[in-house]
Amino acid sequence: MVAGPGPGGRPPGTPRRAPRAEAGRAAEAPALLSPGDVRAIAARLGLRPAKRLGQNFVTDAGTVRRIVALARLAPDEVVLEVGPGFGSLTLALLPAVRQVTTVEVDPQLAAELPVTVASRAAHFAQRLSVVTADAARITEIPGEPPTALVANLPYNVAVPVVLHLLATVPTLRHGLVMVQAEVADRMTASPGSRIYGVPSVKLAWHAAARRAGSVPRSVFWPVPNVDSGLVSLVRREPPAVARVSPGAVSPGVVSRDAVFAVVDAAFAQRRKTLRAALAGWAGSAADAERILCTAGVDPRARGESLGVTDFARIAAARTQAAPATPAAP
């Protein structure tokens, strides 16, 4: 006995066809890299991950999909990706945005990335732009100004790269970066925390940062000795300096370099009070105390108790608190 057609005229056991639009999207979806794919490309290139460059490559498709989802990218955005490596994250980013500009310091990997994209995501290849450069030193991003930073950053340069790019590329409005777990904690620490320090304050000057998740070491090749963390960034304006007392500190924005000089001095000797820690920066302990009082900051406090706005007030108060020059006789 031959069974008749099932519902909708399909013979029993015939798979239901995907709607045409869904089938089209599936055909266009990039073939993401597997651990075997990454090792095969590396073997063909004769490339071994360089520890000095902090090269730990993501090999898990689920992880890169998760990063793209957490980045909350709009379809018309231009993404800046630092250290694309073999292209694991790049392939996942390309369908989600209008353009992906990658910055890769390794010339061999930079040359190979368009080849990988052409073979695995040909429909999106025109969205890729590759720049061979050191992201910690680059001063201009060619092409359309990027609006988002999404990257698996090398452990050894993660904080300097993020700070440099936020200072150099004003069009970056938000981002999601993967860094060493300990670094992620420091980047997002709040005043008063034991791990709050220079990276926390300097990043807070540019952006609001929060922990967005954890990533196990097992998704990398080679496998690092530590886990990783995801940090979400949202650009904000530098803190305005409020008037702390009549005639003391005028409203406005003090320069980043001036604020960062105070931050570096305050945390160079964490155990000391600000009066002592800032003595060299101010000229003397007495001058430091005078500046701190002008800024409305307790000279007995320590740097880890202050927020970025407090440091901005201290920097702005330096000239206000300078002793008056005696009038000529």
Stockholm file with secondary structure:
# STOCKHOLM 1.0

chainA/1-329         MVAGPGPGGRPPGTPRRAPRAEAGRAAEAPALLSPGDVRAIAARLGLRPAKRLGQNFVTDAGTVRRIVALARLAPDEVVLEVGPGFGSLTLALLPAVRQVTTVEVDPQLAAELPVTVASRAAHFAQRLSVVTADAARITEIPGEPPTALVANLPYNVAVPVVLHLLATVPTLRHGLVMVQAEVADRMTASPGSRIYGVPSVKLAWHAAARRAGSVPRSVFWPVPNVDSGLVSLVRREPPAVARVSPGAVSPGVVSRDAVFAVVDAAFAQRRKTLRAALAGWAGSAADAERILCTAGVDPRARGESLGVTDFARIAAARTQAAPATPAAP
#=GR chainA/1-329 SS CCCCCCGGGCCTTCCCCCCHHHHHHHHHSCCCCCHHHHHHHHHHHTCCCCGGGTCCEECCHHHHHHHHHHHTCCTTCEEEEECCTTSHHHHHHGGGSSEEEEEESCHHHHHHHHHHHHHHCGGGGGGEEEEESCTTTCCCCCSSCCCEEEEECCGGGHHHHHHHHHHHCTTCCEEEEEEEHHHHHHHTCCTTCTTCCHHHHHHHHHEEEEEEEEECGGGEESCCSSCEEEEEEEECCCCCBCCCSTTTSCSBCCCHHHHHHHHHHHHHTTTSCHHHHTHHHHSSHHHHHHHHHHHTCCTTCCGGGCCHHHHHHHHHHHHHTSCCCCCCC
#=GC SS_cons         CCCCCCGGGCCTTCCCCCCHHHHHHHHHSCCCCCHHHHHHHHHHHTCCCCGGGTCCEECCHHHHHHHHHHHTCCTTCEEEEECCTTSHHHHHHGGGSSEEEEEESCHHHHHHHHHHHHHHCGGGGGGEEEEESCTTTCCCCCSSCCCEEEEECCGGGHHHHHHHHHHHCTTCCEEEEEEEHHHHHHHTCCTTCTTCCHHHHHHHHHEEEEEEEEECGGGEESCCSSCEEEEEEEECCCCCBCCCSTTTSCSBCCCHHHHHHHHHHHHHTTTSCHHHHTHHHHSSHHHHHHHHHHHTCCTTCCGGGCCHHHHHHHHHHHHHTSCCCCCCC
//
